[in-house]
Amino acid sequence: MAIEIRKLMPEHADEYVHFFDITPHDDNVDENKCYCVCWCNEDYKSKDLSTAENRRECAFEYVKGNNVQGYLAFKDDVVVGWCNANTKADCLKCASWQRFMDYVPLEEPGSDIKVKSIFCFMIAPEMKRQGIATQFLERVCKDAAEDGFDFVEAYPYKESSYQSSDFGGHFELYKKMGFYVSKETKQGLVMRKQLR
């Protein structure tokens, strides 16, 4: 099976929102479709993201404006997966970071340590367990190293009730790819891979 991992670009806006339109979240509730708009920047303060339709419109605008960082997986030119991989320093003021990530340590001011953060995976149901998340991680780490990042960081869920979720990725996946646990908290793990 040939899967191509492509960096999200403005010309992918239609394909990006369509993928979220047709791909069920784990809870299968359409109103919960996130379109991954809360892991981008602090612009959410000026947006009404209370409905899926509003989040969809915002996602289209963000992708067109190059305000979402991540990768799409394509099979036969159709999107079958998404990985949000953003610069950690750019996300500290975003809505989801403010709400969910207070347990994650921050770099010391002035340390010049650059971290690429992986926030979520979303894979089409029929394409799960076929190595797409591994391909995403390989590409994120390769590009981050080339772009001068020191670490790639990920935040898999700790509680077993979440282990079926695509979103945070799985501990075993990160461990296989050379990540180590840099912090273990009640809320979750912080895993890192050193790039240089």
C-alpha positions as CSV (number, residue, x, y, z in Angstrom):
1,M,0.0,0.0,0.0
2,A,1.5,3.3,-1.1
3,I,1.0,6.1,1.4
4,E,2.5,9.5,0.7
5,I,3.0,11.9,3.6
6,R,2.8,15.6,2.6
7,K,3.3,18.7,4.6
8,L,0.0,20.7,5.0
9,M,0.0,23.6,2.5
10,P,-2.6,26.3,1.7
11,E,-3.6,24.4,-1.5
12,H,-4.8,21.5,0.7
13,A,-7.5,23.5,2.4
14,D,-10.4,21.8,0.6
15,E,-9.0,18.3,1.1
16,Y,-8.2,19.0,4.8
17,V,-11.7,20.1,5.7
18,H,-13.3,17.3,3.6
19,F,-11.2,14.8,5.5
20,F,-12.6,16.0,8.8
21,D,-16.1,16.2,7.3
22,I,-16.1,12.5,6.4
23,T,-13.9,11.0,9.1
24,P,-15.6,10.1,12.4
25,H,-14.1,11.2,15.7
26,D,-13.8,8.4,18.2
27,D,-17.1,9.4,19.8
28,N,-18.9,9.5,16.4
29,V,-20.6,12.7,17.3
30,D,-20.6,15.1,14.4
31,E,-21.0,18.2,16.6
32,N,-17.6,17.3,18.3
33,K,-15.6,17.5,15.0
34,C,-12.7,19.7,16.0
35,Y,-11.0,20.4,12.6
36,C,-7.9,20.8,14.8
37,V,-8.4,24.6,15.1
38,C,-7.6,24.9,18.7
39,W,-3.9,23.8,18.4
40,C,-2.8,26.5,16.1
41,N,-2.4,29.9,17.7
42,E,-4.0,32.4,20.0
43,D,-6.3,33.7,17.3
44,Y,-9.1,31.6,18.8
45,K,-10.0,34.6,21.1
46,S,-11.5,36.4,18.2
47,K,-13.4,33.4,16.9
48,D,-16.7,31.7,17.7
49,L,-15.7,28.0,17.7
50,S,-18.9,26.8,19.4
51,T,-20.2,24.8,16.4
52,A,-18.7,22.3,14.0
53,E,-19.6,24.5,11.1
54,N,-17.8,27.5,12.6
55,R,-14.7,25.3,13.3
56,R,-14.9,24.1,9.7
57,E,-14.9,27.6,8.3
58,C,-12.1,28.6,10.7
59,A,-10.0,25.6,9.6
60,F,-10.4,26.4,6.0
61,E,-9.3,30.0,6.7
62,Y,-6.3,28.8,8.8
63,V,-5.1,26.3,6.3
64,K,-5.4,28.9,3.5
65,G,-3.4,31.3,5.7
66,N,-0.8,28.8,6.5
67,N,-1.7,28.9,10.2
68,V,-2.0,25.2,10.8
69,Q,1.2,23.1,11.0
70,G,1.1,19.4,10.3
71,Y,1.0,16.6,7.7
72,L,-1.6,14.8,5.6
73,A,-1.4,11.1,4.6
74,F,-2.6,10.4,1.0
75,K,-3.5,7.1,-0.6
76,D,-4.2,7.4,-4.3
77,D,-4.4,11.2,-3.9
78,V,-7.1,10.9,-1.2
79,V,-6.5,12.1,2.4
80,V,-6.5,9.2,4.8
81,G,-4.8,10.7,7.8
82,W,-3.8,13.9,9.6
83,C,-1.0,14.6,12.2
84,N,-0.8,18.0,13.9
85,A,2.8,18.8,14.5
86,N,3.4,22.4,15.5
87,T,6.2,24.5,17.0
88,K,5.7,24.2,20.8
89,A,6.5,27.8,21.4
90,D,3.7,28.8,18.9
91,C,1.1,26.8,20.8
92,L,1.5,28.0,24.4
93,K,-1.4,30.5,24.0
94,C,-3.7,28.4,21.9
95,A,-7.0,27.3,23.3
96,S,-6.3,23.6,23.8
97,W,-2.9,24.2,25.3
98,Q,-4.4,26.6,27.8
99,R,-7.2,24.1,28.7
100,F,-5.4,20.8,28.7
101,M,-1.6,21.1,28.8
102,D,-0.7,22.8,32.1
103,Y,1.2,19.7,33.1
104,V,3.8,20.0,30.3
105,P,7.0,21.7,31.3
106,L,8.1,24.7,29.3
107,E,11.6,25.5,28.1
108,E,13.6,28.1,30.1
109,P,13.2,31.6,28.7
110,G,16.3,32.4,26.6
111,S,17.4,28.7,26.4
112,D,17.1,28.7,22.6
113,I,15.8,25.1,22.7
114,K,13.5,24.4,19.8
115,V,10.7,21.8,20.3
116,K,8.3,20.4,17.7
117,S,5.1,19.2,19.4
118,I,2.9,16.4,18.1
119,F,-0.6,17.0,19.4
120,C,-2.8,14.5,17.6
121,F,-3.3,11.9,14.9
122,M,-6.5,11.2,13.0
123,I,-6.6,8.2,10.7
124,A,-9.5,7.1,8.5
125,P,-11.1,4.1,10.2
126,E,-10.4,1.7,7.3
127,M,-6.7,2.8,7.3
128,K,-5.9,2.2,11.0
129,R,-3.2,-0.3,12.0
130,Q,-1.4,0.0,8.7
131,G,1.6,2.0,9.8
132,I,0.5,5.5,8.9
133,A,1.2,6.9,12.4
134,T,4.7,5.5,12.1
135,Q,5.2,7.2,8.7
136,F,3.9,10.5,10.2
137,L,6.4,10.3,13.0
138,E,9.3,9.5,10.7
139,R,8.5,12.5,8.6
140,V,8.0,14.9,11.5
141,C,11.3,13.9,13.0
142,K,13.1,14.1,9.7
143,D,11.7,17.6,8.9
144,A,12.2,18.8,12.5
145,A,15.9,17.8,12.4
146,E,16.4,19.5,9.1
147,D,14.7,22.6,10.4
148,G,17.0,22.9,13.4
149,F,14.8,21.6,16.2
150,D,16.4,20.1,19.2
151,F,13.5,17.8,20.2
152,V,10.2,16.3,19.0
153,E,7.8,16.1,21.9
154,A,4.5,14.1,22.2
155,Y,1.8,13.8,24.8
156,P,0.2,10.3,24.8
157,Y,-2.7,9.7,27.2
158,K,-1.8,7.8,30.3
159,E,-5.2,6.5,31.4
160,S,-6.2,3.2,29.8
161,S,-9.7,4.5,29.0
162,Y,-8.1,6.7,26.3
163,Q,-5.8,4.1,24.7
164,S,-8.2,3.5,21.9
165,S,-8.0,7.1,20.8
166,D,-6.0,8.1,17.8
167,F,-5.6,11.6,19.1
168,G,-2.6,11.5,21.4
169,G,-0.9,8.5,19.9
170,H,0.3,5.5,21.9
171,F,3.2,5.1,24.2
172,E,4.4,2.0,22.4
173,L,4.5,3.9,19.1
174,Y,6.7,6.6,20.5
175,K,9.0,4.2,22.3
176,K,9.5,2.2,19.1
177,M,10.5,5.5,17.4
178,G,13.2,6.4,20.0
179,F,11.2,8.6,22.3
180,Y,11.7,8.5,26.0
181,V,9.5,9.6,28.9
182,S,10.7,13.0,30.0
183,K,7.8,13.5,32.5
184,E,5.1,11.4,33.9
185,T,2.1,13.1,35.5
186,K,-1.4,12.2,36.6
187,Q,-2.8,13.7,33.3
188,G,-0.4,12.1,30.9
189,L,3.1,11.5,29.7
190,V,5.5,13.9,28.1
191,M,7.7,12.0,25.7
192,R,10.7,13.3,23.8
193,K,13.1,12.4,21.0
194,Q,16.4,14.2,20.9
195,L,17.3,15.3,17.4
196,R,20.8,16.8,18.0
